[in-house]
Amino acid sequence: MAGIEQQDIKREKILDAAYNRFLHYGYSKTTMNEIAGDLSFSKALLYYYFPDKSQLYIAVMRMLAADYIDSLNQRLEKFDTLKDAFIVQIELKHNFIFKNYNFFDFFRVNEQNLPDTIWEIITEIHTVELALLSAAIKRERKRKYQTS
């Protein structure tokens, strides 16, 4: 059990260091060697967890997407009106993109052939956004019917 927890801790450290590198320097100017150096890990250890830079980038993107979806879920449950729900969603998305702008240079660099995995993550985010806003619309309609 302790070995698994230690692996999870190392994986999280790698994801955090990679995120910081990708965010600061962008995908194209970040190397696996620099990430390993930031962590005082060997490159071999880094490659044990992630076979290449694109797989590491995808793992970081999954982490970011999960954090964004969690924030969206938490905030959209607490709105007072439908307008508030839309404002919350727009603000969260704007802040997410603004905060992580440099991270997304991978999209600019690989514009014509983004991996399917990236599109799957984007589709998942889009699906959750639509589901949450649809739920907000339904709650608003229910409230109007209950007060009429």
N, CA, C and O atoms as a GROMACS GRO file, in nm:
protein
  592
    1MET      N    1   0.082  -0.119   0.000
    1MET     CA    2   0.000   0.000   0.000
    1MET      C    3   0.087   0.126   0.000
    1MET      O    4   0.058   0.221  -0.073
    2ALA      N    5   0.191   0.128   0.080
    2ALA     CA    6   0.277   0.246   0.090
    2ALA      C    7   0.345   0.275  -0.044
    2ALA      O    8   0.367   0.390  -0.079
    3GLY      N    9   0.379   0.168  -0.118
    3GLY     CA   10   0.442   0.186  -0.249
    3GLY      C   11   0.350   0.255  -0.346
    3GLY      O   12   0.394   0.340  -0.424
    4ILE      N   13   0.223   0.219  -0.343
    4ILE     CA   14   0.125   0.282  -0.432
    4ILE      C   15   0.107   0.428  -0.396
    4ILE      O   16   0.102   0.514  -0.484
    5GLU      N   17   0.097   0.458  -0.266
    5GLU     CA   18   0.083   0.596  -0.222
    5GLU      C   19   0.205   0.678  -0.263
    5GLU      O   20   0.191   0.794  -0.305
    6GLN      N   21   0.324   0.620  -0.252
    6GLN     CA   22   0.447   0.689  -0.291
    6GLN      C   23   0.446   0.717  -0.441
    6GLN      O   24   0.490   0.824  -0.485
    7GLN      N   25   0.397   0.621  -0.520
    7GLN     CA   26   0.387   0.642  -0.664
    7GLN      C   27   0.289   0.753  -0.696
    7GLN      O   28   0.314   0.837  -0.783
    8ASP      N   29   0.177   0.755  -0.625
    8ASP     CA   30   0.078   0.860  -0.646
    8ASP      C   31   0.136   0.997  -0.613
    8ASP      O   32   0.113   1.095  -0.684
    9ILE      N   33   0.212   1.004  -0.505
    9ILE     CA   34   0.275   1.131  -0.465
    9ILE      C   35   0.374   1.176  -0.572
    9ILE      O   36   0.375   1.294  -0.610
   10LYS      N   37   0.456   1.085  -0.621
   10LYS     CA   38   0.552   1.120  -0.727
   10LYS      C   39   0.481   1.165  -0.853
   10LYS      O   40   0.520   1.262  -0.917
   11ARG      N   41   0.375   1.093  -0.888
   11ARG     CA   42   0.298   1.129  -1.009
   11ARG      C   43   0.239   1.269  -0.994
   11ARG      O   44   0.244   1.348  -1.088
   12GLU      N   45   0.184   1.299  -0.877
   12GLU     CA   46   0.128   1.433  -0.853
   12GLU      C   47   0.236   1.541  -0.861
   12GLU      O   48   0.214   1.649  -0.916
   13LYS      N   49   0.353   1.512  -0.806
   13LYS     CA   50   0.464   1.608  -0.813
   13LYS      C   51   0.505   1.632  -0.957
   13LYS      O   52   0.533   1.745  -0.997
   14ILE      N   53   0.509   1.524  -1.035
   14ILE     CA   54   0.544   1.537  -1.177
   14ILE      C   55   0.440   1.623  -1.249
   14ILE      O   56   0.475   1.712  -1.326
   15LEU      N   57   0.313   1.596  -1.223
   15LEU     CA   58   0.206   1.673  -1.288
   15LEU      C   59   0.215   1.821  -1.251
   15LEU      O   60   0.200   1.907  -1.338
   16ASP      N   61   0.240   1.850  -1.125
   16ASP     CA   62   0.252   1.990  -1.080
   16ASP      C   63   0.372   2.059  -1.145
   16ASP      O   64   0.361   2.173  -1.192
   17ALA      N   65   0.485   1.990  -1.147
   17ALA     CA   66   0.606   2.050  -1.207
   17ALA      C   67   0.586   2.069  -1.358
   17ALA      O   68   0.625   2.172  -1.413
   18ALA      N   69   0.526   1.972  -1.423
   18ALA     CA   70   0.502   1.983  -1.566
   18ALA      C   71   0.404   2.097  -1.595
   18ALA      O   72   0.425   2.174  -1.689
   19TYR      N   73   0.299   2.108  -1.515
   19TYR     CA   74   0.203   2.217  -1.533
   19TYR      C   75   0.274   2.351  -1.523
   19TYR      O   76   0.254   2.438  -1.608
   20ASN      N   77   0.356   2.368  -1.421
   20ASN     CA   78   0.428   2.495  -1.404
   20ASN      C   79   0.519   2.524  -1.522
   20ASN      O   80   0.528   2.639  -1.566
   21ARG      N   81   0.588   2.423  -1.573
   21ARG     CA   82   0.675   2.440  -1.690
   21ARG      C   83   0.593   2.475  -1.814
   21ARG      O   84   0.624   2.571  -1.884
   22PHE      N   85   0.489   2.396  -1.840
   22PHE     CA   86   0.406   2.421  -1.958
   22PHE      C   87   0.342   2.560  -1.950
   22PHE      O   88   0.332   2.631  -2.050
   23LEU      N   89   0.300   2.598  -1.831
   23LEU     CA   90   0.234   2.726  -1.812
   23LEU      C   91   0.332   2.841  -1.836
   23LEU      O   92   0.298   2.940  -1.900
   24HIS      N   93   0.454   2.826  -1.786
   24HIS     CA   94   0.552   2.934  -1.796
   24HIS      C   95   0.617   2.942  -1.934
   24HIS      O   96   0.633   3.050  -1.990
   25TYR      N   97   0.657   2.825  -1.987
   25TYR     CA   98   0.734   2.822  -2.111
   25TYR      C   99   0.656   2.774  -2.233
   25TYR      O  100   0.702   2.788  -2.346
   26GLY      N  101   0.539   2.716  -2.209
   26GLY     CA  102   0.465   2.658  -2.320
   26GLY      C  103   0.513   2.518  -2.350
   26GLY      O  104   0.620   2.476  -2.304
   27TYR      N  105   0.436   2.447  -2.425
   27TYR     CA  106   0.466   2.307  -2.459
   27TYR      C  107   0.595   2.294  -2.538
   27TYR      O  108   0.682   2.212  -2.506
   28SER      N  109   0.608   2.375  -2.641
   28SER     CA  110   0.721   2.359  -2.732
   28SER      C  111   0.856   2.393  -2.669
   28SER      O  112   0.959   2.342  -2.712
   29LYS      N  113   0.856   2.477  -2.568
   29LYS     CA  114   0.983   2.517  -2.506
   29LYS      C  115   1.009   2.445  -2.374
   29LYS      O  116   1.098   2.484  -2.298
   30THR      N  117   0.933   2.341  -2.347
   30THR     CA  118   0.952   2.261  -2.226
   30THR      C  119   1.007   2.126  -2.265
   30THR      O  120   0.961   2.064  -2.361
   31THR      N  121   1.106   2.081  -2.190
   31THR     CA  122   1.162   1.948  -2.217
   31THR      C  123   1.140   1.857  -2.096
   31THR      O  124   1.125   1.903  -1.983
   32MET      N  125   1.140   1.729  -2.123
   32MET     CA  126   1.128   1.632  -2.015
   32MET      C  127   1.249   1.644  -1.922
   32MET      O  128   1.237   1.624  -1.801
   33ASN      N  129   1.363   1.675  -1.978
   33ASN     CA  130   1.485   1.691  -1.899
   33ASN      C  131   1.469   1.805  -1.798
   33ASN      O  132   1.512   1.792  -1.683
   34GLU      N  133   1.409   1.916  -1.840
   34GLU     CA  134   1.388   2.029  -1.749
   34GLU      C  135   1.290   1.993  -1.637
   34GLU      O  136   1.311   2.030  -1.521
   35ILE      N  137   1.185   1.921  -1.672
   35ILE     CA  138   1.088   1.879  -1.570
   35ILE      C  139   1.154   1.787  -1.469
   35ILE      O  140   1.136   1.803  -1.348
   36ALA      N  141   1.231   1.692  -1.519
   36ALA     CA  142   1.304   1.600  -1.429
   36ALA      C  143   1.398   1.680  -1.340
   36ALA      O  144   1.408   1.653  -1.220
   37GLY      N  145   1.468   1.777  -1.397
   37GLY     CA  146   1.560   1.861  -1.320
   37GLY      C  147   1.489   1.942  -1.213
   37GLY      O  148   1.540   1.956  -1.102
   38ASP      N  149   1.372   1.995  -1.246
   38ASP     CA  150   1.294   2.071  -1.147
   38ASP      C  151   1.260   1.986  -1.025
   38ASP      O  152   1.250   2.037  -0.914
   39LEU      N  153   1.244   1.857  -1.048
   39LEU     CA  154   1.204   1.766  -0.940
   39LEU      C  155   1.322   1.693  -0.877
   39LEU      O  156   1.305   1.619  -0.779
   40SER      N  157   1.440   1.713  -0.932
   40SER     CA  158   1.558   1.636  -0.892
   40SER      C  159   1.533   1.486  -0.912
   40SER      O  160   1.578   1.404  -0.832
   41PHE      N  161   1.460   1.453  -1.018
   41PHE     CA  162   1.435   1.314  -1.058
   41PHE      C  163   1.524   1.282  -1.177
   41PHE      O  164   1.568   1.372  -1.248
   42SER      N  165   1.550   1.156  -1.197
   42SER     CA  166   1.619   1.116  -1.319
   42SER      C  167   1.519   1.119  -1.434
   42SER      O  168   1.398   1.106  -1.413
   43LYS      N  169   1.570   1.135  -1.556
   43LYS     CA  170   1.480   1.130  -1.671
   43LYS      C  171   1.415   0.993  -1.681
   43LYS      O  172   1.300   0.981  -1.722
   44ALA      N  173   1.489   0.890  -1.643
   44ALA     CA  174   1.435   0.754  -1.649
   44ALA      C  175   1.312   0.741  -1.559
   44ALA      O  176   1.214   0.676  -1.597
   45LEU      N  177   1.316   0.802  -1.442
   45LEU     CA  178   1.201   0.797  -1.351
   45LEU      C  179   1.082   0.870  -1.412
   45LEU      O  180   0.968   0.823  -1.405
   46LEU      N  181   1.109   0.984  -1.472
   46LEU     CA  182   1.002   1.060  -1.537
   46LEU      C  183   0.939   0.977  -1.650
   46LEU      O  184   0.817   0.972  -1.663
   47TYR      N  185   1.023   0.912  -1.730
   47TYR     CA  186   0.973   0.830  -1.840
   47TYR      C  187   0.903   0.703  -1.790
   47TYR      O  188   0.822   0.644  -1.862
   48TYR      N  189   0.932   0.662  -1.669
   48TYR     CA  190   0.861   0.548  -1.609
   48TYR      C  191   0.713   0.584  -1.592
   48TYR      O  192   0.625   0.501  -1.615
   49TYR      N  193   0.687   0.708  -1.552
   49TYR     CA  194   0.550   0.752  -1.529
   49TYR      C  195   0.481   0.798  -1.658
   49TYR      O  196   0.362   0.775  -1.677
   50PHE      N  197   0.557   0.862  -1.746
   50PHE     CA  198   0.501   0.916  -1.870
   50PHE      C  199   0.597   0.886  -1.985
   50PHE      O  200   0.711   0.933  -1.983
   51PRO      N  201   0.553   0.809  -2.084
   51PRO     CA  202   0.642   0.764  -2.192
   51PRO      C  203   0.695   0.876  -2.281
   51PRO      O  204   0.799   0.861  -2.345
   52ASP      N  205   0.624   0.989  -2.287
   52ASP     CA  206   0.673   1.102  -2.366
   52ASP      C  207   0.605   1.231  -2.320
   52ASP      O  208   0.513   1.229  -2.238
   53LYS      N  209   0.653   1.341  -2.373
   53LYS     CA  210   0.604   1.472  -2.330
   53LYS      C  211   0.455   1.490  -2.363
   53LYS      O  212   0.382   1.550  -2.284
   54SER      N  213   0.410   1.439  -2.475
   54SER     CA  214   0.269   1.457  -2.510
   54SER      C  215   0.178   1.382  -2.413
   54SER      O  216   0.070   1.431  -2.381
   55GLN      N  217   0.220   1.265  -2.367
   55GLN     CA  218   0.141   1.191  -2.268
   55GLN      C  219   0.137   1.265  -2.134
   55GLN      O  220   0.035   1.266  -2.066
   56LEU      N  221   0.248   1.326  -2.100
   56LEU     CA  222   0.252   1.406  -1.977
   56LEU      C  223   0.162   1.528  -1.991
   56LEU      O  224   0.089   1.562  -1.898
   57TYR      N  225   0.166   1.592  -2.106
   57TYR     CA  226   0.080   1.708  -2.131
   57TYR      C  227  -0.067   1.668  -2.119
   57TYR      O  228  -0.147   1.740  -2.057
   58ILE      N  229  -0.103   1.556  -2.177
   58ILE     CA  230  -0.242   1.509  -2.172
   58ILE      C  231  -0.283   1.480  -2.028
   58ILE      O  232  -0.396   1.511  -1.989
   59ALA      N  233  -0.194   1.422  -1.950
   59ALA     CA  234  -0.225   1.395  -1.808
   59ALA      C  235  -0.247   1.526  -1.732
   59ALA      O  236  -0.337   1.535  -1.648
   60VAL      N  237  -0.166   1.627  -1.761
   60VAL     CA  238  -0.183   1.757  -1.696
   60VAL      C  239  -0.316   1.819  -1.742
   60VAL      O  240  -0.388   1.879  -1.662
   61MET      N  241  -0.347   1.805  -1.869
   61MET     CA  242  -0.473   1.860  -1.918
   61MET      C  243  -0.592   1.792  -1.852
   61MET      O  244  -0.692   1.856  -1.819
   62ARG      N  245  -0.582   1.660  -1.832
   62ARG     CA  246  -0.690   1.588  -1.761
   62ARG      C  247  -0.707   1.643  -1.619
   62ARG      O  248  -0.819   1.660  -1.572
   63MET      N  249  -0.595   1.670  -1.553
   63MET     CA  250  -0.598   1.725  -1.418
   63MET      C  251  -0.665   1.863  -1.418
   63MET      O  252  -0.749   1.892  -1.334
   64LEU      N  253  -0.627   1.948  -1.514
   64LEU     CA  254  -0.688   2.080  -1.524
   64LEU      C  255  -0.837   2.071  -1.553
   64LEU      O  256  -0.918   2.144  -1.495
   65ALA      N  257  -0.874   1.982  -1.643
   65ALA     CA  258  -1.015   1.964  -1.678
   65ALA      C  259  -1.095   1.919  -1.558
   65ALA      O  260  -1.205   1.969  -1.533
   66ALA      N  261  -1.040   1.826  -1.482
   66ALA     CA  262  -1.110   1.777  -1.362
   66ALA      C  263  -1.128   1.889  -1.261
   66ALA      O  264  -1.235   1.901  -1.201
   67ASP      N  265  -1.026   1.972  -1.242
   67ASP     CA  266  -1.036   2.085  -1.150
   67ASP      C  267  -1.140   2.186  -1.198
   67ASP      O  268  -1.219   2.237  -1.118
   68TYR      N  269  -1.141   2.212  -1.327
   68TYR     CA  270  -1.239   2.306  -1.384
   68TYR      C  271  -1.380   2.253  -1.365
   68TYR      O  272  -1.470   2.326  -1.323
   69ILE      N  273  -1.401   2.126  -1.397
   69ILE     CA  274  -1.533   2.065  -1.384
   69ILE      C  275  -1.578   2.066  -1.238
   69ILE      O  276  -1.695   2.093  -1.209
   70ASP      N  277  -1.487   2.035  -1.146
   70ASP     CA  278  -1.522   2.041  -1.002
   70ASP      C  279  -1.565   2.181  -0.961
   70ASP      O  280  -1.664   2.198  -0.891
   71SER      N  281  -1.491   2.282  -1.005
   71SER     CA  282  -1.525   2.421  -0.973
   71SER      C  283  -1.662   2.456  -1.029
   71SER      O  284  -1.743   2.520  -0.963
   72LEU      N  285  -1.685   2.414  -1.152
   72LEU     CA  286  -1.813   2.442  -1.216
   72LEU      C  287  -1.927   2.374  -1.141
   72LEU      O  288  -2.031   2.435  -1.116
   73ASN      N  289  -1.908   2.248  -1.106
   73ASN     CA  290  -2.011   2.174  -1.030
   73ASN      C  291  -2.042   2.244  -0.898
   73ASN      O  292  -2.158   2.263  -0.863
   74GLN      N  293  -1.939   2.282  -0.825
   74GLN     CA  294  -1.958   2.345  -0.694
   74GLN      C  295  -2.028   2.479  -0.706
   74GLN      O  296  -2.116   2.511  -0.626
   75ARG      N  297  -1.990   2.559  -0.804
   75ARG     CA  298  -2.045   2.693  -0.816
   75ARG      C  299  -2.186   2.693  -0.874
   75ARG      O  300  -2.271   2.772  -0.830
   76LEU      N  301  -2.214   2.607  -0.971
   76LEU     CA  302  -2.346   2.610  -1.034
   76LEU      C  303  -2.456   2.558  -0.944
   76LEU      O  304  -2.574   2.586  -0.968
   77GLU      N  305  -2.420   2.485  -0.841
   77GLU     CA  306  -2.522   2.438  -0.746
   77GLU      C  307  -2.572   2.551  -0.657
   77GLU      O  308  -2.676   2.537  -0.593
   78LYS      N  309  -2.500   2.661  -0.653
   78LYS     CA  310  -2.530   2.767  -0.557
   78LYS      C  311  -2.588   2.893  -0.620
   78LYS      O  312  -2.588   2.998  -0.556
   79PHE      N  313  -2.636   2.886  -0.741
   79PHE     CA  314  -2.688   3.007  -0.804
   79PHE      C  315  -2.828   3.038  -0.756
   79PHE      O  316  -2.901   2.950  -0.710
   80ASP      N  317  -2.865   3.166  -0.767
   80ASP     CA  318  -3.000   3.208  -0.729
   80ASP      C  319  -3.093   3.216  -0.850
   80ASP      O  320  -3.212   3.185  -0.840
   81THR      N  321  -3.038   3.258  -0.963
   81THR     CA  322  -3.120   3.271  -1.084
   81THR      C  323  -3.046   3.206  -1.201
   81THR      O  324  -2.927   3.176  -1.193
   82LEU      N  325  -3.121   3.186  -1.308
   82LEU     CA  326  -3.062   3.130  -1.429
   82LEU      C  327  -2.953   3.223  -1.483
   82LEU      O  328  -2.848   3.178  -1.528
   83LYS      N  329  -2.980   3.352  -1.477
   83LYS     CA  330  -2.879   3.450  -1.520
   83LYS      C  331  -2.750   3.432  -1.440
   83LYS      O  332  -2.641   3.436  -1.497
   84ASP      N  333  -2.762   3.413  -1.309
   84ASP     CA  334  -2.644   3.392  -1.225
   84ASP      C  335  -2.567   3.266  -1.267
   84ASP      O  336  -2.444   3.266  -1.268
   85ALA      N  337  -2.641   3.161  -1.301
   85ALA     CA  338  -2.576   3.036  -1.344
   85ALA      C  339  -2.494   3.058  -1.470
   85ALA      O  340  -2.381   3.010  -1.480
   86PHE      N  341  -2.549   3.132  -1.566
   86PHE     CA  342  -2.475   3.160  -1.689
   86PHE      C  343  -2.355   3.250  -1.661
   86PHE      O  344  -2.248   3.228  -1.718
   87ILE      N  345  -2.373   3.348  -1.577
   87ILE     CA  346  -2.261   3.438  -1.543
   87ILE      C  347  -2.148   3.359  -1.476
   87ILE      O  348  -2.031   3.379  -1.507
   88VAL      N  349  -2.184   3.270  -1.383
   88VAL     CA  350  -2.084   3.188  -1.314
   88VAL      C  351  -2.008   3.103  -1.415
   88VAL      O  352  -1.885   3.096  -1.411
   89GLN      N  353  -2.080   3.039  -1.506
   89GLN     CA  354  -2.016   2.953  -1.605
   89GLN      C  355  -1.922   3.033  -1.695
   89GLN      O  356  -1.810   2.990  -1.722
   90ILE      N  357  -1.968   3.149  -1.740
   90ILE     CA  358  -1.884   3.233  -1.827
   90ILE      C  359  -1.761   3.283  -1.753
   90ILE      O  360  -1.651   3.280  -1.807
   91GLU      N  361  -1.779   3.328  -1.629
   91GLU     CA  362  -1.665   3.378  -1.551
   91GLU      C  363  -1.564   3.267  -1.522
   91GLU      O  364  -1.443   3.289  -1.535
   92LEU      N  365  -1.613   3.150  -1.485
   92LEU     CA  366  -1.521   3.039  -1.457
   92LEU      C  367  -1.441   3.002  -1.582
   92LEU      O  368  -1.320   2.981  -1.574
   93LYS      N  369  -1.507   2.993  -1.694
   93LYS     CA  370  -1.438   2.957  -1.818
   93LYS      C  371  -1.338   3.066  -1.856
   93LYS      O  372  -1.225   3.035  -1.894
   94HIS      N  373  -1.378   3.191  -1.847
   94HIS     CA  374  -1.288   3.301  -1.878
   94HIS      C  375  -1.164   3.296  -1.788
   94HIS      O  376  -1.051   3.305  -1.838
   95ASN      N  377  -1.184   3.282  -1.658
   95ASN     CA  378  -1.072   3.277  -1.565
   95ASN      C  379  -0.983   3.157  -1.591
   95ASN      O  380  -0.860   3.166  -1.581
   96PHE      N  381  -1.043   3.043  -1.623
   96PHE     CA  382  -0.967   2.922  -1.653
   96PHE      C  383  -0.877   2.943  -1.775
   96PHE      O  384  -0.759   2.911  -1.772
   97ILE      N  385  -0.935   2.998  -1.880
   97ILE     CA  386  -0.857   3.021  -2.002
   97ILE      C  387  -0.750   3.127  -1.977
   97ILE      O  388  -0.636   3.111  -2.020
   98PHE      N  389  -0.786   3.235  -1.910
   98PHE     CA  390  -0.690   3.343  -1.883
   98PHE      C  391  -0.573   3.292  -1.799
   98PHE      O  392  -0.457   3.320  -1.830
   99LYS      N  393  -0.604   3.217  -1.694
   99LYS     CA  394  -0.500   3.166  -1.604
   99LYS      C  395  -0.408   3.067  -1.674
   99LYS      O  396  -0.288   3.062  -1.646
  100ASN      N  397  -0.462   2.988  -1.766
  100ASN     CA  398  -0.386   2.880  -1.829
  100ASN      C  399  -0.351   2.907  -1.975
  100ASN      O  400  -0.318   2.815  -2.049
  101TYR      N  401  -0.358   3.033  -2.016
  101TYR     CA  402  -0.340   3.067  -2.157
  101TYR      C  403  -0.213   3.006  -2.216
  101TYR      O  404  -0.219   2.941  -2.321
  102ASN      N  405  -0.100   3.025  -2.152
  102ASN     CA  406   0.027   2.974  -2.205
  102ASN      C  407   0.028   2.821  -2.212
  102ASN      O  408   0.092   2.763  -2.299
  103PHE      N  409  -0.042   2.759  -2.121
  103PHE     CA  410  -0.049   2.612  -2.122
  103PHE      C  411  -0.105   2.562  -2.255
  103PHE      O  412  -0.066   2.456  -2.304
  104PHE      N  413  -0.196   2.638  -2.313
  104PHE     CA  414  -0.264   2.594  -2.434
  104PHE      C  415  -0.187   2.622  -2.562
  104PHE      O  416  -0.244   2.609  -2.671
  105ASP      N  417  -0.060   2.661  -2.554
  105ASP     CA  418   0.017   2.680  -2.676
  105ASP      C  419   0.030   2.549  -2.754
  105ASP      O  420   0.054   2.551  -2.874
  106PHE      N  421   0.013   2.436  -2.685
  106PHE     CA  422   0.013   2.305  -2.751
  106PHE      C  423  -0.092   2.304  -2.863
  106PHE      O  424  -0.071   2.245  -2.969
  107PHE      N  425  -0.205   2.369  -2.839
  107PHE     CA  426  -0.312   2.376  -2.938
  107PHE      C  427  -0.267   2.454  -3.060
  107PHE      O  428  -0.298   2.417  -3.173
  108ARG      N  429  -0.194   2.563  -3.037
  108ARG     CA  430  -0.145   2.644  -3.149
  108ARG      C  431  -0.037   2.569  -3.226
  108ARG      O  432  -0.036   2.572  -3.349
  109VAL      N  433   0.052   2.503  -3.156
  109VAL     CA  434   0.162   2.431  -3.218
  109VAL      C  435   0.111   2.311  -3.299
  109VAL      O  436   0.162   2.283  -3.407
  110ASN      N  437   0.012   2.242  -3.248
  110ASN     CA  438  -0.040   2.120  -3.311
  110ASN      C  439  -0.179   2.138  -3.368
  110ASN      O  440  -0.259   2.045  -3.374
  111GLU      N  441  -0.207   2.258  -3.411
  111GLU     CA  442  -0.341   2.296  -3.452
  111GLU      C  443  -0.407   2.197  -3.549
  111GLU      O  444  -0.525   2.165  -3.535
  112GLN      N  445  -0.332   2.150  -3.646
  112GLN     CA  446  -0.391   2.065  -3.750
  112GLN      C  447  -0.408   1.920  -3.708
  112GLN      O  448  -0.491   1.849  -3.766
  113ASN      N  449  -0.333   1.874  -3.611
  113ASN     CA  450  -0.346   1.734  -3.571
  113ASN      C  451  -0.333   1.715  -3.420
  113ASN      O  452  -0.237   1.656  -3.370
  114LEU      N  453  -0.432   1.768  -3.350
  114LEU     CA  454  -0.440   1.745  -3.206
  114LEU      C  455  -0.475   1.599  -3.182
  114LEU      O  456  -0.557   1.542  -3.255
  115PRO      N  457  -0.414   1.537  -3.083
  115PRO     CA  458  -0.447   1.397  -3.054
  115PRO      C  459  -0.595   1.381  -3.017
  115PRO      O  460  -0.656   1.471  -2.961
  116ASP      N  461  -0.650   1.266  -3.050
  116ASP     CA  462  -0.790   1.236  -3.018
  116ASP      C  463  -0.817   1.253  -2.869
  116ASP      O  464  -0.926   1.295  -2.830
  117THR      N  465  -0.719   1.220  -2.786
  117THR     CA  466  -0.736   1.231  -2.641
  117THR      C  467  -0.767   1.374  -2.600
  117THR      O  468  -0.849   1.397  -2.510
  118ILE      N  469  -0.703   1.470  -2.664
  118ILE     CA  470  -0.730   1.611  -2.634
  118ILE      C  471  -0.875   1.643  -2.668
  118ILE      O  472  -0.944   1.709  -2.590
  119TRP      N  473  -0.922   1.598  -2.784
  119TRP     CA  474  -1.060   1.623  -2.824
  119TRP      C  475  -1.158   1.555  -2.728
  119TRP      O  476  -1.265   1.609  -2.702
  120GLU      N  477  -1.120   1.439  -2.677
  120GLU     CA  478  -1.207   1.370  -2.579
  120GLU      C  479  -1.220   1.453  -2.451
  120GLU      O  480  -1.329   1.462  -2.395
  121ILE      N  481  -1.111   1.512  -2.405
  121ILE     CA  482  -1.114   1.594  -2.285
  121ILE      C  483  -1.199   1.719  -2.310
  121ILE      O  484  -1.281   1.757  -2.226
  122ILE      N  485  -1.180   1.782  -2.424
  122ILE     CA  486  -1.258   1.902  -2.459
  122ILE      C  487  -1.407   1.866  -2.467
  122ILE      O  488  -1.491   1.941  -2.417
  123THR      N  489  -1.438   1.753  -2.529
  123THR     CA  490  -1.577   1.709  -2.540
  123THR      C  491  -1.636   1.681  -2.403
  123THR      O  492  -1.752   1.715  -2.378
  124GLU      N  493  -1.558   1.620  -2.313
  124GLU     CA  494  -1.606   1.594  -2.177
  124GLU      C  495  -1.641   1.725  -2.106
  124GLU      O  496  -1.746   1.736  -2.042
  125ILE      N  497  -1.553   1.824  -2.117
  125ILE     CA  498  -1.578   1.954  -2.054
  125ILE      C  499  -1.705   2.015  -2.112
  125ILE      O  500  -1.792   2.063  -2.039
  126HIS      N  501  -1.716   2.013  -2.243
  126HIS     CA  502  -1.833   2.070  -2.310
  126HIS      C  503  -1.962   2.000  -2.266
  126HIS      O  504  -2.063   2.066  -2.240
  127THR      N  505  -1.957   1.869  -2.257
  127THR     CA  506  -2.074   1.791  -2.216
  127THR      C  507  -2.116   1.827  -2.074
  127THR      O  508  -2.235   1.844  -2.047
  128VAL      N  509  -2.019   1.840  -1.984
  128VAL     CA  510  -2.050   1.876  -1.846
  128VAL      C  511  -2.108   2.017  -1.839
  128VAL      O  512  -2.205   2.042  -1.768
  129GLU      N  513  -2.048   2.110  -1.913
  129GLU     CA  514  -2.100   2.247  -1.915
  129GLU      C  515  -2.246   2.249  -1.961
  129GLU      O  516  -2.330   2.314  -1.899
  130LEU      N  517  -2.274   2.179  -2.069
  130LEU     CA  518  -2.412   2.174  -2.120
  130LEU      C  519  -2.507   2.109  -2.020
  130LEU      O  520  -2.618   2.158  -2.000
  131ALA      N  521  -2.464   2.001  -1.958
  131ALA     CA  522  -2.550   1.932  -1.860
  131ALA      C  523  -2.579   2.022  -1.741
  131ALA      O  524  -2.693   2.028  -1.694
  132LEU      N  525  -2.479   2.091  -1.693
  132LEU     CA  526  -2.499   2.179  -1.578
  132LEU      C  527  -2.589   2.297  -1.611
  132LEU      O  528  -2.675   2.334  -1.532
  133LEU      N  529  -2.570   2.354  -1.728
  133LEU     CA  530  -2.656   2.466  -1.766
  133LEU      C  531  -2.797   2.418  -1.797
  133LEU      O  532  -2.894   2.490  -1.770
  134SER      N  533  -2.811   2.300  -1.854
  134SER     CA  534  -2.945   2.243  -1.876
  134SER      C  535  -3.016   2.220  -1.743
  134SER      O  536  -3.134   2.249  -1.729
  135ALA      N  537  -2.942   2.170  -1.645
  135ALA     CA  538  -2.999   2.150  -1.512
  135ALA      C  539  -3.040   2.284  -1.451
  135ALA      O  540  -3.143   2.293  -1.384
  136ALA      N  541  -2.961   2.386  -1.474
  136ALA     CA  542  -2.994   2.520  -1.424
  136ALA      C  543  -3.123   2.570  -1.487
  136ALA      O  544  -3.207   2.630  -1.420
  137ILE      N  545  -3.140   2.547  -1.615
  137ILE     CA  546  -3.262   2.589  -1.684
  137ILE      C  547  -3.383   2.514  -1.626
  137ILE      O  548  -3.488   2.574  -1.602
  138LYS      N  549  -3.368   2.384  -1.605
  138LYS     CA  550  -3.478   2.304  -1.549
  138LYS      C  551  -3.515   2.351  -1.408
  138LYS      O  552  -3.633   2.359  -1.375
  139ARG      N  553  -3.414   2.382  -1.327
  139ARG     CA  554  -3.443   2.432  -1.191
  139ARG      C  555  -3.516   2.565  -1.196
  139ARG      O  556  -3.609   2.590  -1.119
  140GLU      N  557  -3.476   2.650  -1.288
  140GLU     CA  558  -3.541   2.780  -1.303
  140GLU      C  559  -3.687   2.762  -1.346
  140GLU      O  560  -3.776   2.829  -1.294
  141ARG      N  561  -3.711   2.674  -1.440
  141ARG     CA  562  -3.848   2.649  -1.485
  141ARG      C  563  -3.932   2.591  -1.371
  141ARG      O  564  -4.048   2.629  -1.352
  142LYS      N  565  -3.872   2.500  -1.296
  142LYS     CA  566  -3.944   2.439  -1.183
  142LYS      C  567  -3.981   2.546  -1.080
  142LYS      O  568  -4.092   2.547  -1.027
  143ARG      N  569  -3.887   2.635  -1.052
  143ARG     CA  570  -3.913   2.743  -0.957
  143ARG      C  571  -4.026   2.832  -1.004
  143ARG      O  572  -4.111   2.872  -0.924
  144LYS      N  573  -4.028   2.863  -1.133
  144LYS     CA  574  -4.134   2.950  -1.186
  144LYS      C  575  -4.270   2.882  -1.178
  144LYS      O  576  -4.370   2.948  -1.148
  145TYR      N  577  -4.274   2.752  -1.202
  145TYR     CA  578  -4.401   2.680  -1.193
  145TYR      C  579  -4.448   2.669  -1.048
  145TYR      O  580  -4.568   2.669  -1.022
  146GLN      N  581  -4.354   2.658  -0.956
  146GLN     CA  582  -4.392   2.646  -0.815
  146GLN      C  583  -4.442   2.778  -0.759
  146GLN      O  584  -4.526   2.779  -0.668
  147THR      N  585  -4.393   2.888  -0.812
  147THR     CA  586  -4.436   3.019  -0.760
  147THR      C  587  -4.560   3.071  -0.831
  147THR      O  588  -4.620   3.169  -0.786
  148SER      N  589  -4.600   3.008  -0.942
  148SER     CA  590  -4.719   3.056  -1.014
  148SER      C  591  -4.846   3.003  -0.954
  148SER      O  592  -4.955   3.034  -1.003
   0.00000   0.00000   0.00000
